[in-house]
Amino acid sequence: MNTISEYFERNEHPHQTQSGEKWKWQKGDSFFLRHCRTTRKTDDKNFEFLSARQRPPQLLEHASIVHRFEHRSDDYSPFFYFLHRTLKLEHKMQLQEQIELAWTNRELLKEAETQEAIREVVGQLDKGVLRVAEPAGDGWKVNEWIKKAVILYFPIQQMQTIEVGPFEFHDKIALKKDYQKLGVRVVPHAIARYGSYLSKGVIMMPSYVNIGAYVDEGTMVDTWATVGSCAQVGKHVHLSGGVGLGGVLEPVQAAPVIIEDNAFIGSRCIIVEGVRIGKEAVLGANVVLTASSKIIDVTGSKPVEYKSYVPPRSVVIPGTIPKKFAAGEYQVPCALIIGTRKESTDKKTSLNEALRENGVSV
């Protein structure tokens, strides 16, 4: 890798902080900037900082370096961005490499280093640092190696008894903790497993969130709703009572269920097999969507069919379509897009209001 100073010469970056103040060097910055370059050590854990003045190399673990600059995360200095982001990316690549090796050779699960890598990935899922799937342009990217880490987590974990008051559980996965610190409201009998992420402002009525799931800020997980493993739920989503979001771990290339920001999912809806619900969409009660479900837009002169995807702001209700079988013609379930959410409708609108806007009695 080139020296950090050479990187700055080739790339223009703002030399000021987020507040607009001029970047102020701190003790040690100039040394790292002018005289150091990073090289990857053979043990794949450390970074060697080599001095241009032939000083003895400084061997520091990546975590300690990142931690050193964590308090300056609001800085837009080229120095901070280069060092902090490069080291974090490098470490992520190391974790991915270890997970992929263990996936192809399960004997590596016996090694402490492999187990440490797997547990670190699950720990970062728990904090929302890593995600099984993440937005990429107009679509979503599935991080298969992270799903592999979740799968590999089970065989390295031991069964343990978990006691919560008078309740007892016997499982391999711990329960999520520190809800007050996270800013999450959890009503009694709501359960989230360790390795799931709940953002600030999430409300969990008696419900369930599985490992690998991601629930973003301000979302309501209502009574008896379930968020399956690796499901991705956006900001300010309402999952009404009894909603079931399917989980997916294998096959690893399969996409998880995705509910984008400000969507309203009506009572007893079932969404499985990687179906994606666009931003601000409204699903009426009992809509069932699988990878093979026909989602038909009936708002125009001709029907338009979708598979595994509900466009943004769509208002959807359950419907049926005829299908011929050997014994005759029968009605099979589908989903009907009957309109779009009006711009005048508040994003927190009730399901009844959204349906009435489109002429559907409730």
CORFEN-V90482 format. One line per field, one symbol per residue. ss: DSSP state (a for helix, b for strand, c for the rest). psi: psi as a letter, one per 20 degrees, with the letter a starting at -180 (. if undefined). A space follows every 50 residues. Layout:
# CORFEN-V90482
ss=???
psi=???
This chain:
# CORFEN-V90482
ss=cccaaaaaaacccccbbccccbccccccaaaaaaabbbbbcccccbbbbb bccccccbbbbaaaaaaacaaaccbccaaaaaaaaaaaaaaaaaaaaaaa aaaacaaaaacaaaaaaaaaaaaaaaacccccbbbbccbbbbcaaaaaaa aaaaaacccbbbbbccbbbbbcccbcccaaaaccbbccccbbbcccbbcc ccbbcccbbccccbbccccbbccccbbccccbbccccbbccccbbccccc cccccccbbccccbbccccbbccccbbccccbbccccbbcccccbbbccc cccbbbccbbcccbbbbbbbbbbbbccbbbbbbbbbbbbbcccccccccc aaaaaaaccccc
psi=qrqhhhghhippqplrrhiiqqppqrpighghghjqqqqpqhijhrppop pijkrpqoopqhhhgghhjhikijpkqhgggggghgghgghghggggggh ghhhnihiiiphgghggghgghhhghijgqqhqqpncibqppnhhhhhhg gihgiiqqpqpppnciqpqoriprqqrlhghikppoqpjqppqpiqpprp iqporoapprqiqoorqjqpoapjqporpjqopaqkqoorpjpooqqpgq qhipqrpporqjqoorpjqporljqpprpjqpprqjppprhippopokia hqqppqpjpoqqjqpprqaqqqpprhiaprpqqappoiaqpqhipqijqr ggghhhhkkpq.
